[in-house]
Amino acid sequence: MKTNFENHALSNSIAKHITDQIISGDLKPGEKLVEHIYAEEYGTSRAPVREAIYLLAIEGLVERIPRKGAVVKEYSEHEIYDLLEIRNMLENMGMERIKKHGIDTELLEEMQNILKQMKEVKDVYSYTQLNHSFHMCLINMSKSETVKNMYLRLGWPLLRIQSVSFANEGNIEKSINEHQLIINLLNEQKLDELSDLIVKHNEDVIVSVQKVLRS
């Protein structure tokens, strides 16, 4: 008989697997999550699968619909724009704090290492995660726990929306060039130019997502 700890670990593993499927686009918005399929795949009862789905509902990736069950959450256009605009606002606040506190050289080095990985990966899912880690370095550089905690609360829904943008042809190459420029401006301590670039960088994401939504 499995312990509660083992069941919880299994639920987290299943939740991560489903998350990967959602962010990579293998599971589409509105698609139903069939409990017995995951239970069979993991050789378990449905209980850990239900807990995994519950965790994903809290994260905002899944929603339960009466008479249909658990499905991949489909965000409205307003919800998508709100998430992206909140992200923009928090990154702008972060930049103001960086101007005040200065550049953290250790975080800058971490950003350079992440960018190297971003240039090497081929799939949208991995690139989206690395992109998030890159921007988290900027948020951490702000030295503001409030900004950091609010940014983290955007969580997986933000990554899913960003992955939609990166799936557009040419967007990853454009993103890499802009991230290289971000690092160059940090190295040169041109923080006002960097603020303007990040605003433009984030606005481009919104435009890219708009094209997908309206196509």
C-alpha positions as CSV (number, residue, x, y, z in Angstrom):
1,M,0.0,0.0,0.0
2,K,1.4,3.4,-1.0
3,T,2.0,6.1,1.7
4,N,0.4,9.5,1.5
5,F,3.9,10.9,0.7
6,E,4.2,8.5,-2.3
7,N,0.7,9.3,-3.5
8,H,1.5,13.1,-3.3
9,A,4.8,12.6,-5.2
10,L,3.0,10.6,-7.9
11,S,0.3,13.3,-8.1
12,N,3.0,16.0,-8.6
13,S,4.7,13.8,-11.3
14,I,1.4,13.4,-13.2
15,A,0.7,17.1,-12.8
16,K,4.1,18.0,-14.3
17,H,3.5,15.6,-17.2
18,I,0.1,17.1,-18.0
19,T,1.6,20.6,-17.6
20,D,4.3,19.7,-20.2
21,Q,1.6,18.5,-22.6
22,I,-0.3,21.8,-22.2
23,I,2.6,24.1,-22.6
24,S,4.0,22.2,-25.5
25,G,0.6,22.3,-27.2
26,D,0.0,18.5,-27.2
27,L,-3.1,19.2,-25.2
28,K,-5.2,22.0,-26.7
29,P,-7.5,24.5,-24.9
30,G,-10.9,22.8,-24.2
31,E,-9.5,19.3,-24.6
32,K,-10.7,16.9,-21.9
33,L,-8.4,15.2,-19.4
34,V,-9.3,11.5,-19.3
35,E,-8.5,10.2,-15.8
36,H,-8.3,6.5,-16.6
37,I,-5.8,7.1,-19.4
38,Y,-3.3,8.8,-17.0
39,A,-4.1,6.1,-14.3
40,E,-3.2,3.4,-16.8
41,E,-0.1,5.1,-18.0
42,Y,1.2,5.5,-14.4
43,G,-0.1,2.1,-13.2
44,T,-2.2,3.7,-10.4
45,S,-5.7,4.3,-9.3
46,R,-7.6,7.5,-10.3
47,A,-7.0,9.2,-6.9
48,P,-3.5,10.6,-7.7
49,V,-4.8,11.7,-11.1
50,R,-7.7,13.6,-9.5
51,E,-5.2,15.3,-7.1
52,A,-3.0,16.2,-10.1
53,I,-5.9,17.7,-11.9
54,Y,-6.9,19.6,-8.7
55,L,-3.4,21.0,-8.5
56,L,-3.5,22.1,-12.1
57,A,-6.9,23.8,-11.5
58,I,-5.3,25.8,-8.7
59,E,-2.4,26.8,-11.1
60,G,-5.0,28.0,-13.6
61,L,-4.1,25.5,-16.3
62,V,-7.2,23.3,-16.0
63,E,-10.9,24.0,-15.2
64,R,-13.8,21.7,-14.3
65,I,-16.9,22.1,-16.5
66,P,-20.3,20.6,-15.3
67,R,-21.2,17.4,-17.2
68,K,-17.9,17.5,-19.1
69,G,-15.3,17.1,-16.4
70,A,-11.7,18.5,-16.4
71,V,-10.6,20.3,-19.5
72,V,-7.6,22.4,-20.5
73,K,-8.5,26.0,-19.6
74,E,-9.3,28.2,-22.5
75,Y,-8.4,31.8,-21.7
76,S,-10.4,34.7,-23.0
77,E,-8.8,37.4,-25.0
78,H,-9.2,39.8,-22.1
79,E,-7.6,37.3,-19.7
80,I,-4.6,36.9,-22.0
81,Y,-4.0,40.6,-22.4
82,D,-4.4,41.2,-18.6
83,L,-1.8,38.6,-17.9
84,L,0.7,40.0,-20.4
85,E,0.0,43.6,-19.3
86,I,0.5,42.7,-15.6
87,R,3.8,41.0,-16.6
88,N,4.8,44.2,-18.4
89,M,4.0,46.4,-15.4
90,L,5.9,44.1,-13.0
91,E,9.0,44.1,-15.3
92,N,8.8,47.9,-15.6
93,M,8.7,48.1,-11.8
94,G,11.6,45.7,-11.6
95,M,13.7,47.9,-13.9
96,E,13.1,51.0,-11.7
97,R,14.4,49.0,-8.7
98,I,17.5,47.9,-10.7
99,K,18.2,51.5,-11.6
100,K,18.1,52.2,-7.9
101,H,20.0,49.2,-6.5
102,G,22.4,48.6,-9.4
103,I,23.2,45.5,-11.5
104,D,23.9,42.2,-9.8
105,T,26.9,40.7,-11.7
106,E,26.1,37.1,-10.5
107,L,22.6,37.3,-11.9
108,L,23.9,38.9,-15.1
109,E,26.3,36.0,-15.5
110,E,23.4,33.6,-15.0
111,M,21.4,35.4,-17.7
112,Q,24.4,35.0,-20.1
113,N,24.5,31.2,-19.4
114,I,20.7,30.9,-19.9
115,L,21.0,32.8,-23.2
116,K,23.6,30.2,-24.4
117,Q,21.1,27.5,-23.7
118,M,18.3,29.4,-25.4
119,K,20.4,29.5,-28.6
120,E,20.8,25.8,-28.5
121,V,17.4,24.4,-27.8
122,K,15.1,23.5,-30.7
123,D,11.6,23.0,-29.2
124,V,9.2,25.8,-28.1
125,Y,8.5,24.2,-24.7
126,S,12.2,24.3,-23.6
127,Y,12.7,27.8,-25.0
128,T,9.7,29.1,-23.2
129,Q,11.0,27.7,-19.8
130,L,14.5,29.2,-20.4
131,N,12.9,32.5,-21.4
132,H,11.0,32.6,-18.1
133,S,14.2,31.8,-16.2
134,F,16.0,34.7,-18.0
135,H,13.3,37.2,-17.1
136,M,13.2,35.9,-13.5
137,C,16.8,36.9,-13.2
138,L,15.8,40.5,-14.1
139,I,13.0,40.3,-11.5
140,N,15.4,38.9,-8.9
141,M,17.9,41.7,-9.7
142,S,15.2,44.2,-8.6
143,K,15.8,43.0,-5.0
144,S,12.0,43.4,-4.4
145,E,10.3,40.4,-2.8
146,T,6.9,42.0,-3.6
147,V,7.6,42.3,-7.3
148,K,9.1,38.7,-7.3
149,N,6.1,37.2,-5.5
150,M,3.6,38.9,-7.8
151,Y,5.5,37.8,-10.8
152,L,5.6,34.2,-9.7
153,R,1.9,34.2,-9.2
154,L,1.4,34.6,-12.9
155,G,2.9,31.1,-13.1
156,W,2.1,28.5,-15.7
157,P,-0.7,30.5,-17.5
158,L,2.0,33.1,-18.5
159,L,4.3,30.4,-19.8
160,R,1.5,28.9,-21.8
161,I,0.6,32.2,-23.4
162,Q,4.3,32.9,-24.2
163,S,4.6,29.6,-25.8
164,V,1.9,30.6,-28.2
165,S,4.0,33.6,-29.2
166,F,7.2,31.6,-29.6
167,A,5.4,29.1,-31.8
168,N,5.1,31.8,-34.5
169,E,7.7,31.4,-37.2
170,G,10.7,33.6,-36.7
171,N,9.8,34.7,-33.2
172,I,12.4,32.6,-31.4
173,E,15.2,34.1,-33.5
174,K,13.8,37.6,-32.9
175,S,13.6,36.8,-29.2
176,I,17.2,35.6,-29.0
177,N,18.5,38.8,-30.6
178,E,16.5,40.9,-28.2
179,H,17.8,38.9,-25.2
180,Q,21.3,39.4,-26.4
181,L,20.7,43.1,-26.6
182,I,19.3,43.1,-23.0
183,I,22.6,41.6,-21.8
184,N,24.6,44.0,-23.9
185,L,22.8,47.0,-22.3
186,L,23.2,45.6,-18.8
187,N,27.0,45.2,-19.4
188,E,27.1,48.8,-20.7
189,Q,24.9,49.9,-17.8
190,K,22.5,51.7,-20.2
191,L,19.5,51.2,-18.0
192,D,17.2,53.8,-19.6
193,E,17.7,52.2,-23.0
194,L,17.1,48.8,-21.4
195,S,13.8,50.0,-19.9
196,D,12.6,51.1,-23.4
197,L,13.7,47.8,-24.9
198,I,11.9,45.7,-22.4
199,V,8.7,47.7,-22.9
200,K,9.0,47.2,-26.7
201,H,10.0,43.5,-26.2
202,N,6.8,42.8,-24.1
203,E,4.6,44.8,-26.4
204,D,5.8,42.6,-29.3
205,V,4.6,39.5,-27.4
206,I,1.1,41.0,-27.1
207,V,1.1,41.8,-30.9
208,S,2.3,38.3,-31.7
209,V,-0.4,36.7,-29.5
210,Q,-3.1,39.0,-31.1
211,K,-2.1,37.6,-34.5
212,V,-2.6,34.1,-33.3
213,L,-6.0,34.9,-31.7
214,R,-7.3,36.6,-34.8
215,S,-6.0,34.1,-37.3
